[in-house]
Amino acid sequence: MTDSVTRAAELLKDHRNSIDRLDAILVYTLGERFKHTQAVGKLKAEHALPPSDPAREATQIARLEDLAKRADLDPEFAKKFLNFIIQEVIHHHTQHQT
């Protein structure tokens, strides 16, 4: 291999190691987040509160869009990602209601 190809292979390995580490952080962070949303769902069910809170959801989406812009992440991607999570949380909360 040439020096440039060897260096490129080393850089690729470093990037992939970082990606793998960040993927693990994302998974553990989502796990922690869902522990809290499960507790919220149980609390809502115990007190006959609705599984969805549109005002909070809108606030969170706006907050995440702002964070995404500051993190140089596509705000539309961040919005889609949070909407997916919110829908999953609402689904879990609805299950607690039954």
NUMARMAR-398525 format. One record per atom (N, C-alpha, C, O): x, y, z. Coordinates in steps of 0.001 Angstrom, whole numbers, padded with zeros to 6 digits, always signed. Example, Ala and Ser with C-alpha at 12.3 -4.5 7.8 and 13.67 -1.06 7.14 Angstrom:
! NUMARMAR-398525
+013190-005690+007800/+012300-004500+007800/+013200-003300+007800/+014236-003319+008465/+012850-002250+007080/+013670-001060+007140/+012900+000030+007870/+013409+001138+008039/
! end
This chain:
! NUMARMAR-398525
+000830-001192+000000/+000000+000000+000000/+000870+001250+000000/+001977+001277+000538/+000325+002269-000620/+001057+003535-000615/+000840+004234+000725/-000084+003913+001472/+001706+005188+001004/+001576+005929+002252/+000216+006615+002372/-000374+006629+003453/-000286+007183+001277/-001569+007887+001336/-002728+006910+001557/-003685+007228+002264/-002641+005733+000957/-003690+004729+001153/-003643+004193+002583/-004686+003979+003202/-002452+003979+003100/-002300+003522+004486/-002858+004562+005448/-003571+004228+006394/-002529+005820+005197/-003029+006899+006051/-004545+007003+005953/-005217+007211+006963/-005086+006862+004756/-006540+006905+004574/-007203+005759+005337/-008252+005951+005952/-006603+004574+005302/-007143+003424+006025/-007129+003676+007538/-008066+003299+008240/-006075+004308+008031/-005997+004645+009457/-007069+005661+009842/-007726+005524+010874/-007237+006676+009005/-008264+007690+009265/-009667+007082+009239/-010516+007407+010070/-009892+006198+008275/-011180+005517+008167/-011460+004706+009437/-012568+004729+009974/-010441+003998+009898/-010594+003212+011126/-010926+004118+012313/-011797+003792+013119/-010236+005244+012420/-010498+006189+013512/-011933+006735+013444/-012621+006812+014462/-012372+007107+012248/-013741+007609+012091/-014756+006537+012475/-015732+006818+013170/-014524+005326+012027/-015460+004234+012336/-015486+003923+013824/-016545+003623+014376/-014343+003991+014470/-014311+003784+015924/-015121+004862+016635/-015854+004575+017582/-014985+006092+016177/-015769+007190+016756/-017258+006986+016515/-018070+007196+017417/-017614+006582+015317/-019019+006320+014987/-019567+005210+015878/-020673+005334+016405/-018819+004141+016052/-019268+003034+016907/-019471+003497+018350/-020440+003102+018998/-018568+004325+018847/-018675+004850+020208/-019909+005738+020325/-020652+005646+021303/-020127+006589+019338/-021284+007483+019352/-022598+006707+019215/-023599+007073+019832/-022601+005652+018418/-023797+004801+018318/-024139+004197+019673/-025308+004145+020054/-023133+003744+020397/-023369+003190+021731/-023942+004257+022663/-024862+003984+023435/-023396+005472+022588/-023905+006571+023414/-025373+006846+023074/-026190+007044+023974/-025706+006860+021793/-027094+007092+021375/-028030+006019+021932/-029102+006334+022448/-027628+004771+021828/-028482+003672+022293/-028693+003758+023805/-029824+003647+024278/-027624+003952+024557/-027757+004059+026004/-028551+005305+026405/-029316+005265+027368/-028374+006399+025680/-029121+007622+025964/-030604+007415+025687/-031449+007831+026479/-030924+006775+024569/-032327+006484+024278/-032917+005542+025319/-034070+005707+025717/-032150+004567+025761/-032616+003664+026812/-032958+004431+028078/-033998+004191+028692/-032097+005342+028466/-032334+006166+029660/-033552+007069+029461/-034369+007235+030366/-033659+007643+028278/-034794+008521+027981/-036107+007754+028098/-037066+008246+028693/-036152+006551+027531/-037383+005771+027550/-037724+005259+028952/-038898+005021+029239/-036757+005088+029810/-037067+004756+031209/-037887+005885+031826/-038859+005638+032540/-037490+007119+031548/-038218+008271+032087/-039587+008425+031436/-040564+008733+032119/-039669+008217+030129/-040973+008368+029478/-041931+007257+029907/-043142+007470+029959/-041392+006071+030215/-042257+004994+030743/-042829+005402+032098/-044008+005179+032373/-041992+005996+032940/-042453+006464+034250/-043512+007554+034083/-044500+007582+034816/-043300+008454+033113/-044286+009501+032835/-045598+008863+032389/-046669+009280+032831/-045527+007869+031528/-046731+007184+031044/-047514+006540+032184/-048741+006622+032222/-046809+005906+033104/-047484+005283+034255/-048124+006345+035135/-049245+006167+035612/-047419+007444+035353/-047945+008542+036155/-049194+009137+035505/-050182+009410+036187/-049149+009334+034207/-050310+009861+033491/-051488+008910+033611/-052617+009346+033837/-051237+007610+033462/-052318+006629+033559/-052923+006620+034959/-054143+006542+035102/-052094+006698+035984/-052576+006691+037371/-053455+007900+037677/-054335+007824+038535/-053227+009001+036990/-053962+010237+037261/-054895+010629+036125/-055341+011773+036042/-055187+009667+035250/-056125+009865+034133/-055770+011084+033281/-056646+011828+032841/-054482+011270+033061/-054017+012347+032191/-053891+011806+030767/-053621+010618+030590/-054079+012643+029757/-053993+012156+028371/-052564+011713+028024/-051593+012287+028517/-052448+010697+027179/-051118+010197+026814/-050297+011193+025997/-049069+011112+025969/-050966+012123+025339/-050282+013098+024495/-050409+014490+025104/-051419+014820+025725/-049365+015302+024914/-049363+016691+025380/-048871+017557+024215/-047686+017882+024132/-049794+017929+023314/-049397+018650+022098/-048598+019930+022360/-047686+020247+021596/-048920+020665+023416/-048183+021903+023700/-046724+021583+024033/-045813+022239+023529/-046504+020577+024879/-045126+020191+025215/-044397+019661+023988/-043225+019971+023773/-045088+018867+023189/-044468+018313+021984/-043999+019429+021053/-042893+019370+020516/-044833+020438+020865/-044463+021568+019994/-043262+022312+020567/-042357+022704+019831/-043259+022504+021885/-042128+023177+022534/-040850+022375+022366/-039790+022933+022083/-040954+021074+022540/-039776+020212+022421/-039242+020197+020991/-038030+020209+020778/-040135+020172+020025/-039699+020169+018627/-038967+021470+018309/-037910+021453+017679/-039530+022598+018744/-038865+023893+018513/-037503+023921+019204/-036523+024405+018638/-037450+023402+020427/-036185+023360+021186/-035149+022502+020463/-033982+022879+020358/-035591+021342+019965/-034662+020446+019277/-034189+021040+017958/-033029+020869+017582/-035073+021732+017255/-034668+022388+016009/-033578+023425+016289/-032607+023537+015541/-033751+024175+017372/-032745+025169+017745/-031420+024486+018105/-030354+024924+017673/-031495+023421+018890/-030282+022679+019242/-029590+022138+017991/-028366+022182+017871/-030394+021632+017074/-029837+021069+015840/-029083+022136+015051/-027985+021890+014552/-029675+023315+014944/-029007+024405+014217/-027671+024734+014869/-026665+024928+014186/-027671+024794+016208/-026431+025126+016916/-025399+024005+016803/-024197+024251+016893/-025872+022776+016607/-024968+021632+016480/-024585+021354+015029/-023903+020370+014744/-025021+022220+014111/-024759+022052+012683/-025343+020736+012164/-024722+020022+011376/-026555+020443+012633/-027309+019261+012197/-028551+019757+011482/-029150+020747+011901/-028940+019098+010429/-030126+019486+009672/-031343+019513+010604/-031728+018472+011136/-031952+020680+010809/-033099+020782+011722/-034284+019911+011296/-035021+019410+012146/-034470+019729+009988/-035566+018872+009523/-035325+017418+009920/-036261+016710+010291/-034081+016978+009844/-033754+015627+010290/-034027+015496+011784/-034618+014510+012225/-033599+016485+012561/-033810+016458+014010/-035301+016425+014328/-035737+015706+015227/-036070+017201+013590/-037521+017250+013792/-038147+015882+013501/-038972+015402+014277/-037764+015264+012403/-038281+013931+012058/-037907+012913+013122/-038720+012068+013498/-036686+012996+013600/-036195+012074+014621/-037009+012227+015906/-037452+011235+016484/-037205+013468+016352/-037972+013692+017581/-039429+013295+017389/-040036+012727+018297/-040000+013584+016227/-041387+013167+015975/-041530+011653+016067/-042523+011152+016595/-040547+010930+015557/-040565+009467+015659/-040556+009038+017127/-041334+008177+017536/-039673+009646+017907/-039581+009304+019330/-040887+009651+020039/-041393+008851+020826/-041435+010828+019769/-042686+011248+020407/-043807+010264+020091/-044567+009890+020984/-043916+009848+018856/-044968+008896+018490/-044789+007564+019227/-045769+006942+019638/-043564+007139+019388/-043293+005901+020126/-043666+006075+021603/-044251+005175+022204/-043334+007213+022177/-043671+007492+023579/-045189+007524+023758/-045710+006932+024704/-045903+008205+022861/-047363+008262+022949/-047945+006856+022861/-048881+006519+023585/-047392+006049+021981/-047842+004649+021862/-047674+003928+023200/-048584+003227+023642/-046532+004094+023842/-046296+003468+025148/-047261+004020+026191/-047805+003264+026996/-047477+005336+026180/-048380+005943+027148/-049806+005430+026959/-050520+005189+027933/-050213+005266+025710/-051546+004745+025420/-051684+003325+025951/-052746+002955+026451/-050638+002531+025851/-050672+001170+026383/-050886+001175+027898/-051570+000302+028433/-050303+002154+028586/-050468+002246+030042/-051904+002620+030410/-052362+002320+031512/-052604+003269+029496/-053975+003716+029775/-054963+002555+029795/-056033+002657+030393/-054607+001459+029146/-055548+000338+029051/-055421-000615+030200/-056146-001609+030261/
! end
